[in-house]
């Protein structure tokens, strides 16, 4: 089994910065991708940023230029550096990973979520 443990999050004023991290542990043969999604009250869960094997990254248009995703492959940990935060960034942020659990098997895993609240 694989576990994703998130840390970071909290309350920050608009214009401020915050960092999230998510560490994967367990039966990990390899990691195809790790990323972050978010879900605001009354809205669907949406992609924030993803880092793919090989170093490619993808961001939601709403966070481009403000958020940066990075991965430490030695620690199986993904980070999300958020800056110039806006009230509309308020949401529960979920870590996601697509992980190789063997040569032929991959599975998707989710963290429990961490709340980011941006105040005026």
PyMOL commands that set and color helices and strands:
alter all, ss='L'
color gray80, all
select helices_A, chain A and resi 87-89
alter helices_A, ss='H'
color red, helices_A
select strands_A, chain A and resi 2-8+10-13+18-26+30-39+46-52+57-59+67-72+77-82+91-100+106-110+114-119
alter strands_A, ss='S'
color yellow, strands_A
deselect
rebuild
show_as cartoon
